Amino acid sequence: MDAPFMARNSNYSTQLAEACAGACEECTDECEQHDEEHCQVCSDVFRECAESCRKVMPA
């Protein structure tokens, strides 16, 4: 979602990365509440996504 905005150095890329990280963190929290294996896998993937989004945001 954010890649086209970042590629053209958009003013909105930071906000999009922040929104993506926030959504992924919410999904991580929800998935962690369930014991099923697929929920734990999703939790790990969402956590990695949130971390990736945070890395592209300016410090």
CORRA-V616999 format. One record per pair of residues at least 12 apart in sequence whose C-alpha atoms are under 6 Angstrom apart, sorted by sequence separation. I is the first residue (numbers start at 1). GAP is how many residues later the second one is. D is the distance in Angstrom with one decimal. If there is no record, write none. Layout:
I_GAP_D, I_GAP_D
//
This chain:
31_12_5.3, 28_15_4.5, 28_18_5.5, 28_19_6.0, 24_22_5.0, 24_26_5.3, 21_29_4.1, 21_32_5.4, 17_36_5.1, 14_43_5.6
//
